Amino acid sequence: MGRMERALISVWDKTGLIPFAQVLAEAGVEILSTGGTARILRQAGLPVLELSQYTGFPEILDGRVKTLHPKVHGGLLFLRERPEHRATAVAHGIRPIDLVVVNLYPFEQTVSRPTVTEEEAIENIDIGGPAMLRSAAKNHAHVTVVVDPADYPAVAAQIREHGQTTAALRRRLAQKAFARTAAYDVAIASWLAGRLENGSRDVDPPEQLLLVAPRVQRLRYGENPHQLAALYGRFHDYFLQLQGRELSYNNILDLTAAAALMSEFATDPPTVAILKHTNPCGVGQGRTLREAWEKALATDRQSPFGGIIAVNRPLDAECASAIAEIFSEVIVAPRFEREALAILQRKKNLRLLQQRKEPPAPPEWETRSVGFESWLHQLRDRIPTPPDNARVVTRRQPTETEWRAMRFGWRVVKHVKSNAIVFAASDRTLGIGAGQMSRVDASRVAIWKAQEAGLSLAGSVVCSDAFFPFADGLIAAAEAGATAAIQPGGSVRDEEVIAAADARGMAMVFTAVRHFRH
């Protein structure tokens, strides 16, 4: 390829534009431009040819049509090595455009404003920009396309040295341009889909699952050292790392699970949760965070080693001192008081995360890959806990103390991997059984954990994320000391389970809501 002859520049984001354009001018590249971009280039003393002069056609429809012209797209798309293409270009006065520098109207930023109007959103849908990017990227064998100001230095360096860019750089930039237009279209489609939703659970899942997220962080590795990994999306909008080693893949899984659990207790008295492998090890409440910490830790003093700790209040020095006595990976809090930071910063590797804001309000969808080129997409489990239509199914009504314990434990059990059983008091967990293949085994594990911790289950409530398929799990809980149970109900053996509860003087509540978590 010969030296670069002509560039078309039309950008919304003017970052770094003038120094880059100066490199082009010094290399003898003719610059075509439009509107505000042309004006800024002229003010910098750079030679610019207005695109309307080049095409011989004015901007029309309030600027909606200015770059959609054969002289533009012909100049981008014609194949320089084909004689018939060159002849067509000459016949129609089409000159080659070797470089396109375009970034798009700020649609995403516009629709993120709470007060944005539909008219504003529509007017910020760029048409000519994506069209030029796609034309240039398709013909990257001959055309360089720049969509991100961060790429100006690499392009400028090659033009200074060679008067042209390399095929490898053009290919990389073409991929980036197509990725940008794809993300732009997804943002528009998602916004339009949101205009159709009414905020109810009856809204249909989208007909097409559109997944686009920027890479925001390379990770050292995935779940295991041999797995490559990266973090995508808006994680850093929600969490600010104040200190500690770089977050790992597993850290991020755990701390987001911790934050989701703590969102259940956002307006409660001081609450502390300790998690390991996304499962709660213990949750406690108290008059202070230190008191809540002692209750959470008492549930299981072994598993929290290397765990994740979440609190629902600014972390104070008293609680920080207690936490510092054990090894933890991550602490997440709405804020850290200065004295608490000073205590925890003595542990240089301890990751401290400030949660900047709560998760989005429902409906919010979650997506997971299941392999086989397939994905699952569902509304998050945000049913109030327990739901308003929970009903007592036993002869005995729960006491007020049992009701408080049910409300506490039911919010925890929905965050425990299924099959899940939680024994709870009104302000703490007492035993947690997670991820067992049978519900009775989950009950037995929870009982065993309580015994290992030296905690009595007498007078506790047992919370089950799904129905008891047989009476055995409930009976095991009753024999351990539970006096009340909360579960979804819905088993063909519900009457058998209710009879077992009645025979033991237990109170039992059916929620009609299941909280499986796989």
N, C-alpha and C positions, 0 to 999 in steps of 0.2 A: 504493500500500500504506500501511496505517496504521502506527502505532508498534508496535515489537516488544513482544509480550505475555509470551512464555514461552520459556524456554531449558531444554534438557536437557543436563546436563554429567556425563560419566562418562569419566574419563581415567586412564590408567596413569602417564603422564609428567605430573607436577604442576608442571613449569616454568612460571612466570609466571601460574599459575592465579589466585591470590588477587587481584592487582591487576586482572586482567581481570574476575573475578566482581564486584569492587567497582564497576566501571563499570556492569555490568548492574544491580546492586542500586540504584545511584544513579539509573538511568534508569527505575526502576519495573518491571523485568523480573522475573517470577516464575521462580525457579530450582528445577528438579527435578533430583534427583541420586540416586546409589546408593552403598552401601557406604563404602569408604575415602574417596572423593571427597566425599561428603556430610559425613563426619566432619571432614575438614580444613576445609571451608567453614564449618561450625558453629563450630569452634575459632577461626576468624578473625572470628566475630561476625556472619556473614552469614546472612540468612534462607533456609532450605532446606526444601523439601518432599521427603520420601523418595518415591522412585518407587513403591514398594509401596503407600504410602498413596494416591497418585494413582490407581493402577490398581485398587486393592482386591484385589490378588493378591500373595502373598508371593514372595520369592526362594525357589527350590527347587533340588534336586539340587546342593547345595554351590555355589550361585550360577551353575550352568550356564544356568539359565533365570531371567532377571530383567527383561530389556527386550523380550523377544519377546511382545508383547501388543498387541491391537488399539487400545488407547488410546494406545499409543506410535506405532505405525506408521500408524494412522488419522490421528493428529494431525499426522504428518509428510506424509502423502501426499494428504490430501483437497485438492481444488482449490477455493480460496476463492471463485472467481468463479462457480462452478456452484451454483445453488440446490439441486439434488438432493443434491449432496455436503454442503452446509451442513445440509440437513434430516437427512440420515443421521447426521452428526456430532452434532447436537443430540439425536436420538432415542437414541443410544447413549452419551451423556455424554462424547463425545470433544471435547476442547478443542484448539485449534491449538497446535502447537509450532513456533515461528518460528526457533529457533536450536538447532543440535546441535553440541556440542563433545565430540568423541570422539577419543582416540588408543588404539591397540590394544595388546593383550597383547604383550610383547616376544618374539615367536616367534623372529625372526632372531637376536637376542642369545642367547637360550636355547640354540638348537641349535648356536651357534658354540662353546660350551664343550665341550672334549674329553671331560669326564666326564658330559655330560648323559645322562639315561636316557630311554628311549622314553616312559615315563609322564609325565615332566616336559615333554617336547616336546609331547605330545598335549594336556596340560592348558593349555599356552600357545597353543593355537589358539583365537583369539577368534571367536565366532559372532555374539553380539548386537551387537558393535561394528561389524563390516562391514555387517551388515544395516541398522543405523540410518544409517550413512554413505550407503549406496546409496539408501535411501528418501529421505533429505534431499536428496541430490544430484540424484536424479531430479526432485524437485519444487522445484528451485532457483529457479523463477519466484516462489516464495513463501517458501522456507526457506533460511536461511544455514547452511552446514556448514563446520566448522573442524576440520581433522585435524592441523594443525601449529601448535604454540605460536608459531612465528615470525609467524603471521598475526593474533595477538591485537591488536597495535597498530593495524593497518589497520581491523579490525572495530570495535574500541573507539572509534576516532576518528570513524567514521561514525555510530555509535550516539549518541555525545555530541552530534554536530552535528545529526543528523536524526532520531534515535530509531529509525532503521532503516538497512539497508544498501542500496547501489545494485544494480541488476540486473547491471551489469558485474562488480562484485566477487563477487556470488553465483555468476555463471557461471564465473569463474576459480576460485573455491574448489570448485565442483562438479567441475570437471575434475581438480583436485588430489586430491579425495577418491576419484574413480574410479581415478586413477592409483595411489593408495596401496593401495586394496583389490586392484587387479590385481597390484601388486608383492607384496603379502602372500600372495595365492593362489599366485603363482609360487614364492615361498620355500617354502611348504608342499609344493607339488607336487614341487619339486626335492629337498627333503629326503626325501620318501617315495620318489622315484625312486632316491635314493642308498642307501636301505635295501635296495633290490632288487638293487643292483649287487654283484658279488663281487670287484671290483678287477681282473678279468682283461680281456684285450683282446677276449674273446668277447662282452662285454656289448653288447646292441643299442643303437644310437642311440635317443634318445627318440622316441616316436611323434609328439609335438608339440614344436616348438622354442619354448621359453619364454624370451624375452629381456626382462629388466627390469633397469635399472641407473640409479642416480641420477646426475644431472649434477653433476660435481664441479668443473668449471672451464670457463668460456667461453674460447675461444681467439681470438686476434686474427684468424685466418683459417685456411683449410684448406691443402691442398697449394699452392694459388695464392691471391693476394690477393682474387680475386673470389668465393671460395668460403667461405661461412659454416661454422663448425666449433665443436665443443665436445668435452670429454672426459667420459666416463661411467665409472662402476664404482668399483673399489677401488684405483686406481693409487697413491693417496697412502698406502695401507697398506704399499706395497712400496718407495716412493721418497720421500725427503725432500730438497727443494731447499734447499741451504744458501746459495746466492747466485746472482746473475746475472739476466739478463733473463727475462721470462716464457717458459715453454716454448711452442714452436710445435707445430703438428700434425706437421710433419716431424721435429722434434726428438724427439717422443714415439715415433714409429715407429722412429727410428734407435736411441734409447737402449734401448728394450725389446728390439730385435734384438741390441744389444750385450750386454745382460744375459743374454739367452738363450744366446748364444755363450759367454759367460764361465762360465755354469753348467756347461758341459762340462769346465771346468778348475778347478772350485772347490777340489779337494784337491791340485792339481798344484803344482810349484814356481812361484815368481813368474812370472805370465803377464800380458802386455799385448795387447790387441786394439784395432785402429784400424778404424773402419767409416765408410762413406760410402754414403748412399742404401740402407741396411740391408745392404750387402755388405761383408764383410771386405776391407780394403785390405792388411792385414798382421797377423800374429799371431806373437809371439815369447815365448820362455821363457828365464830365466837364473837365476843365483844371487841376483840382486837385481832389483827392478823396473826400475832404470835400465838394466841389461844387457838385460832383456826388451824395454824400450822401443826400444833401439837396433836390435835385431833386427827388431821389428815395423815400425819406420819404414823400415828398409833395403829392405823388400820393394817399397815404392812411396813415393817421396818427394814426389810431386806430388799424388796424390789426397787425402792426409790433410788438406789445407788446408780448414778449415771442417768437419772431421769430428767423429766421436764416439769417445772413448777410454774403454775399460773395463779395469779391473785386478782381479785376484783377491786382492789383499792390501791392507791399509791403505796409502794412498798416502803415501810419505815425501818429505822435502824434496829429496833428490837427484833422484828421478824427476820431481818437480814442476818443478824448475828446468829440466830438459831439455824437458819438455812445453811449458813457458811460452815456449820459443823459437819455436814455430809458432802460428798462429791455429787455435784449436779452438772448436767450438760448445758441446760438453758433455763433461764428465768424470764417469764414474760409478764409484764405489768402495765397498767395504764400510765404509770409514772413511777420514777424512783426518787425518793427524797435524797438530799445531798449526803446525809450521813450514811444512808443505806448504800449509796454508790461507793462511798469511800471504803466501806467494809468489804463489799463484794469485789471491788477492783483489785484487791490484794490477790485474788485468784485470776491470774492473767488470761487463762484460757476459757474461763466461764463466760458463756455468751449471755449478754443481757439485751433483751428486746423490749422496746416500748411499743405497745399497740396504739397506733395513732387514731384508729377509728374502728367502730363495730362493723361486722360483716353486713353486706347489703340486706335490706328488708325483703321479705318474701314478695312475690315468688322469685326464687333464685334457683337456677338449674345447676346440677353437677354432672360431670361427664367423666367416664373412665374407659380406658382401652381394655378390651378383653381379648386382644390378639385376633388372628384370622381376618385382618383388615376390617374389624368391627368395633363399634363403640356402643356403650349404654349411656342414656341421657335421662335424668329424672329430676323432679323437683326435690329440693332438700327437705329433710324431715324436720319441719318446723311447726308441727301441731302443738298447741299449748299443752303443758304437762302438769298435772293430768288434765285431759279435756273436760269441758263443762258437762258433758253428758255421761261422765263416769257414774256408775251405779253400784250400790251395795247389793250383793247377791246372797249373803248369808243371813242367818237369823239374828246374829249379833251385829249391831252397828259399830263402826270403829270409834274409839275415843278420840277426843281432840288431839291428844298426844300422838296417837297412831296416824291420824290424818296428816299432821305436820310431818311425821316421818315418811309417809307415803309420798307427799309432795316433794320432799327432799330426794328420796331414793329414786323416784320415777324419773327425775331429771338427770340423774347420774346413769341409770341403767340404759338409757337410749344412746349413750356414748360408749358403751362397753360392747366388744365384739360378741356376736351371737355364737352359740347359745349363751345368754347372759343372765346372771342372778346377782342381785345386790341385797345384802342385809343392811338395814339402816336404822338409825335413830333420827330424831327430829333435826339434829345438827351435825351429823357425821355418818360416814360409812363405817360398817363394822366387819364386813366380809364381802369379797367380790370374787365371783367365779366367771371367767371369761373364755369364750372361744371353744367351748366343749362340744363334742359331737352329740351328747344327749343332755337333756335338761336336768335329769337327776344327778348326772356327774357335775354339772355346773353348780348345783346346790351343794354337793359334797365338797367341791373345791372351795367354795365360799365359806362353808362351815370350818373346813380344815384351816383356811387362812386366818379366820377369826381365832381359832384355838391356838395357832402358832403365835398370834399376836397377843394372846392372853386376854382377849376381849370376850365378855359374856354376851350371848345373843338373847338372853332372857328379856322378854318384853319388846323385842325388835320387830320390825316389819320386813317381809321378804318381797322383793320387787323382781318381776320376771318380764323380760322384753317381749316374749311371745307366750301363748297359752301353755299351760301344763297339759301335755298330751295324756298323761296318766296322773294318778294321785300320788305316785311315789315321791316326786320332787317336793310336793307340798308337805307330805308327811315327814320327809327328812327335815324340812325347815321347821315344822312344828316341834319335832322331837329335839331340835337344837335350841328351842326356846322362842321362836317367832310366834307372836300372838295375832298378827294380821298379815294379809297378803294383798298385793295389787298386781294385776295381770290383765292382758287384753280380753281373755275369754274367747270363745269361738270353737272350742274343741268338741268333737262328737262325744267326749266323755266329761263335758262340763259338769253335768249333774253328779257324776261320781266324785269329781274334785270338790264340788260344793259340799257334798255329803261328808267328805273327809274333813273339810274345814269345820263344818257344824259339829261333827263328832268330837272335835278337839277344842271347841269353844272359840275358834278363830273368827275374826271378821275378815271378809274378803270383798274387794272392789274389782269390778270389770270396767276397763276403760274403752273397749271396742276399738282400740288403736294399738297396732303392733309397732315395735321399734327394732326390727331386725337391722343389724349392722354387719355387713360382710367385709 
